[in-house]
């Protein structure tokens, strides 16, 4: 038996990890478990605890927390509350998660700190590991690669309605994805050298996250383009090669019963429920952890956008078409470097 491949139980179809896995790799797996459980339960547990406390002598804790969320409701839309001195972006688990895949941030050009930027990231994948690690932490060295640029990863506004969770996210530099947030970060109120980072396809795009399936939701996603025009921020296309390779999703082609059900659930509950699997903690074939597949997020050349306070739909459409051309060019120029066949194309839906 090769210790690198682990025990193979053909009858079960599972390949189990060997007992002598190096400590470093075990810590990487533990860090990914932390990320996965946080992704799933981070909002659920504080909410359950808050409801529980309402029926105890400590009901005032929940009322106090809810009052603070209401009082501080504008902060996530006004640059957040980044606390660099706490080192949330530099915590060790981010580096372990980065090494698990591994994840790399690829710089193609410099970003001038005299300007503001809207970094549009594609694709979303199942859990957006590339976006979180590259822009929500310093594990891949964003600040060293782009000195003078302060990134703010934008996420769903609902996270900032949950006590404790909202504080943790803001300490790491995350902000709400909203018009007000985009205006604040890019319009000059937050100063120069700001980069608002948006995963354009959103959670709905996770339904397209299949290996070797290079599809992004973009045809009807024009809000980010309008924000860039209104603020005069440069548009920067970013593509995470490998993001769709780390899980295997149940086949759900357009028009299938499963896809129709997923679309209806998305409209009902507000997020897409992909049915997927990866590897396990102790086996390499089946579980809820991602496979160890490389993710390379390539940051493209900034696209100059002329500032127009009230752009027309035609002006937005023109810039949107130009942006799609820049994103396709970025994909084509880099695809063979990161394991994509030369004859595969990027598809917009």
C-alpha positions in Angstrom: 0.0 0.0 0.0 1.3 3.5 -0.9 0.8 5.8 2.2 0.1 8.7 -0.2 -3.0 7.0 -1.6 -4.5 5.4 1.5 -6.4 2.2 1.9 -8.7 1.2 -0.9 -11.9 -0.6 -0.1 -13.3 -1.5 -3.5 -16.5 -3.1 -2.2 -17.5 0.2 -0.6 -16.1 2.4 -3.3 -14.2 4.4 -0.7 -10.5 5.3 -0.6 -9.6 5.9 3.1 -6.9 8.3 4.2 -3.7 6.6 5.6 -3.0 6.9 9.3 0.3 8.6 8.8 -1.0 11.8 7.2 1.4 14.7 8.1 0.2 17.0 10.8 0.3 20.0 8.4 -2.3 18.3 6.1 -4.5 17.4 9.1 -4.4 21.1 10.2 -5.4 22.1 6.7 -8.4 19.7 6.8 -9.4 21.0 10.2 -9.3 24.6 9.0 -11.6 23.7 6.0 -13.9 22.0 8.5 -14.0 25.3 10.4 -14.8 27.2 7.2 -17.5 24.7 6.2 -19.3 24.7 9.6 -19.0 28.5 9.7 -20.5 28.8 6.3 -23.5 26.6 7.2 -24.1 27.4 10.9 -22.6 30.8 11.6 -25.9 32.5 11.2 -28.0 29.8 12.6 -26.5 29.3 16.1 -26.6 33.0 17.2 -30.2 33.3 16.0 -31.2 30.1 17.9 -29.4 31.4 21.0 -31.1 34.8 20.8 -34.5 33.2 20.6 -33.7 30.9 23.5 -32.6 33.7 25.7 -35.9 35.6 25.2 -37.5 32.9 27.3 -35.0 33.1 30.1 -34.0 35.6 32.7 -31.4 36.8 30.2 -34.0 38.0 27.7 -32.4 41.5 28.0 -29.2 40.2 26.2 -31.3 39.5 23.1 -33.1 42.8 23.3 -29.8 44.7 23.8 -28.2 42.9 20.9 -31.2 43.6 18.6 -31.1 47.3 19.7 -27.4 47.5 18.8 -28.1 45.9 15.3 -30.8 48.5 14.7 -28.7 51.4 16.0 -25.6 50.4 14.0 -27.6 49.3 10.9 -25.9 51.8 8.5 -22.3 50.8 9.3 -22.2 47.7 7.0 -23.3 50.0 4.2 -20.7 52.7 5.0 -17.4 50.9 4.8 -17.9 48.6 7.8 -15.7 48.6 10.9 -12.4 47.1 9.8 -10.1 46.5 12.8 -6.7 45.6 11.3 -5.0 45.6 14.7 -7.0 42.5 15.7 -5.5 40.6 12.8 -8.8 38.9 11.7 -7.6 38.9 8.1 -4.3 37.3 9.1 -5.6 34.5 11.3 -3.7 31.2 10.9 -6.7 29.2 9.6 -6.9 31.3 6.4 -3.3 30.1 5.5 -4.2 26.5 6.3 -7.3 26.8 4.0 -5.1 28.4 1.3 -2.7 25.5 1.4 -5.4 22.8 1.5 -6.3 23.4 -2.2 -3.9 25.4 -2.7 -5.4 28.8 -3.5 -3.3 31.5 -5.3 -3.9 35.1 -6.2 -2.4 35.9 -9.7 -1.5 39.5 -10.4 -1.3 40.6 -14.1 -0.9 44.4 -13.6 -0.5 47.0 -10.9 -3.4 48.8 -9.3 -2.7 52.5 -8.8 -3.8 53.5 -5.3 -4.9 56.9 -6.7 -8.0 55.3 -8.1 -10.9 53.2 -6.7 -11.8 49.8 -8.2 -14.7 47.5 -8.5 -13.3 43.9 -8.6 -15.9 41.6 -10.2 -15.2 38.0 -9.3 -16.4 35.0 -11.3 -17.6 32.3 -10.9 -19.3 31.9 -7.5 -18.9 28.2 -7.2 -20.5 26.4 -4.3 -18.8 28.3 -1.4 -16.6 30.9 -3.1 -13.4 29.8 -1.5 -11.3 31.8 -3.9 -13.1 35.1 -3.2 -13.1 34.6 0.6 -9.4 33.6 0.9 -8.0 36.0 -1.7 -10.0 39.1 -0.8 -11.4 38.4 2.7 -8.0 37.5 4.2 -4.3 38.1 3.7 -3.4 34.4 3.2 -2.5 35.0 -0.5 -0.8 38.3 0.2 -3.2 40.8 -1.4 -1.7 43.8 0.4 1.8 42.9 -0.6 0.8 42.4 -4.3 -1.3 45.6 -4.4 0.2 48.1 -1.9 -2.1 51.0 -1.1 -5.3 49.2 -2.1 -7.8 48.3 0.6 -10.2 45.5 -0.4 -13.7 45.1 0.9 -15.4 41.9 0.1 -19.2 42.5 -0.2 -21.6 39.9 1.0 -25.4 39.5 1.6 -26.8 42.2 3.8 -28.7 39.7 5.8 -25.5 38.6 7.6 -25.3 42.0 9.2 -28.6 41.6 10.9 -27.2 38.8 13.1 -25.5 39.9 16.3 -21.9 38.8 16.8 -21.7 37.5 13.2 -21.9 41.1 11.8 -19.1 42.3 14.1 -16.8 39.4 13.1 -17.4 40.0 9.4 -16.9 43.7 9.6 -13.7 43.3 11.7 -12.3 41.4 8.7 -13.2 44.1 6.3 -16.5 42.7 4.8 -19.4 45.0 4.0 -22.9 44.6 2.8 -23.5 44.3 -0.9 -25.9 47.2 -1.6 -26.1 50.4 -3.6 -25.3 52.5 -0.5 -22.3 50.3 0.2 -21.0 50.6 -3.4 -21.5 54.4 -3.4 -19.7 54.8 -0.1 -16.7 52.7 -1.0 -16.2 53.9 -4.5 -17.7 57.4 -4.6 -14.8 59.0 -2.6 -16.3 59.0 0.9 -14.0 56.2 1.9 -11.0 57.9 0.2 -8.8 56.6 -2.6 -7.3 53.2 -3.1 -10.5 51.3 -2.2 -11.5 48.1 -3.9 -15.1 46.8 -3.6 -15.1 43.1 -4.4 -18.3 41.5 -5.7 -19.0 37.9 -6.6 -21.2 39.0 -9.5 -23.1 35.7 -10.1 -24.3 35.4 -6.6 -25.5 32.3 -4.9 -27.8 31.4 -7.8 -24.7 30.8 -9.9 -23.8 27.9 -7.7 -26.2 25.8 -9.7 -23.8 26.0 -12.6 -20.8 24.8 -10.4 -19.8 21.6 -12.2 -16.3 20.5 -13.1 -15.3 21.7 -16.6 -18.4 23.9 -16.8 -17.3 27.4 -17.4 -20.6 29.3 -17.1 -21.2 32.7 -15.4 -24.4 34.6 -14.8 -23.7 37.9 -16.4 -26.2 38.8 -19.2 -28.7 40.3 -16.7 -26.2 41.3 -14.0 -25.7 45.0 -14.7 -26.0 46.6 -11.3 -22.3 46.4 -10.6 -21.6 48.1 -14.0 -24.0 50.9 -13.1 -22.2 51.4 -9.7 -18.9 51.7 -11.5 -20.2 54.3 -13.9 -21.9 56.4 -11.2 -18.7 56.4 -9.2 -16.1 56.5 -12.0 -14.4 53.4 -10.5 -12.3 51.2 -12.7 -13.9 47.8 -13.5 -11.5 44.9 -12.9 -12.5 41.4 -14.2 -11.3 38.5 -12.0 -11.7 34.8 -12.7 -11.1 31.9 -10.2 -9.9 29.0 -12.3 -10.7 25.7 -10.4 -13.5 27.1 -8.2 -16.1 24.8 -9.9 -13.8 21.8 -9.6 -13.7 21.4 -5.9 -17.2 19.7 -5.5 -19.3 17.4 -7.6 -22.9 18.5 -8.0 -25.8 16.3 -9.0 -26.6 16.8 -12.7 -29.2 19.6 -13.0 -29.3 20.8 -16.6 -31.6 23.6 -17.6 -35.1 22.3 -18.0 -34.6 19.3 -15.7 -36.9 18.6 -12.9 -34.2 19.1 -10.3 -33.2 22.5 -11.8 -36.9 23.6 -11.9 -37.2 22.7 -8.3 -34.0 24.5 -7.4 -35.2 27.6 -9.2 -38.5 27.6 -7.4 -36.8 27.1 -4.0 -34.4 30.0 -4.9 -37.4 32.3 -5.5 -39.0 31.1 -2.3 -36.1 31.2 0.2 -33.7 33.6 -1.6 -30.8 31.3 -2.2 -29.9 28.4 -4.4 -29.8 24.9 -2.8 -27.2 22.9 -4.8 -27.0 19.1 -4.2 -23.3 18.3 -4.1 -20.6 16.2 -2.5 -16.8 16.3 -2.1 -14.5 14.2 0.0 -14.8 13.2 3.6 -12.7 13.8 6.7 -11.2 10.3 6.6 -11.9 9.3 3.0 -11.1 10.8 -0.4 -14.3 9.9 -2.3 -17.4 11.1 -0.5 -18.3 13.7 2.0 -19.1 17.4 2.4 -15.5 18.8 2.4 -14.1 20.1 -0.9 -11.6 18.1 -3.0 -8.0 19.3 -3.0 -8.0 21.0 -6.3 -6.0 24.1 -7.1 -7.9 27.5 -7.3 -6.1 30.3 -9.1 -7.8 33.7 -9.0 -6.5 35.9 -11.8 -6.9 39.6 -11.5 -7.2 41.2 -14.9 -6.4 44.6 -16.3 -8.5 47.5 -14.9 -11.0 48.8 -17.4 -11.4 52.6 -17.4 -15.0 53.8 -16.8 -16.1 57.4 -17.4 -18.0 58.8 -14.5 -21.7 59.6 -15.3 -23.9 60.5 -12.4 -27.1 59.3 -13.9 -26.2 56.9 -16.7 -28.8 55.9 -19.2 -29.7 52.2 -19.9 -27.8 52.5 -23.2 -24.7 53.8 -21.5 -24.8 51.0 -18.9 -25.4 48.4 -21.7 -22.4 49.7 -23.6 -20.0 49.4 -20.7 -21.5 46.0 -19.8 -20.8 44.7 -23.3 -17.3 46.0 -23.1 -16.8 44.4 -19.7 -17.9 41.0 -21.0 -15.3 41.3 -23.7 -12.6 42.0 -21.1 -13.7 39.0 -19.0 -13.7 36.7 -22.0 -10.3 37.9 -23.0 -9.0 37.3 -19.5 -10.4 33.8 -19.5 -9.0 32.9 -23.0 -5.5 34.3 -22.2 -5.1 32.2 -19.0 -7.3 29.1 -19.4 -4.5 26.7 -20.6 -2.3 27.8 -17.8 -4.8 26.5 -15.2 -5.9 23.2 -16.7 -8.7 24.3 -19.0 -8.6 22.9 -22.5 -7.8 25.3 -25.3 -11.0 24.6 -27.1 -13.3 25.3 -24.1 -15.0 28.7 -24.0 -16.5 30.9 -21.3 -20.3 31.0 -21.6 -22.5 33.9 -20.4 -26.1 33.3 -19.3 
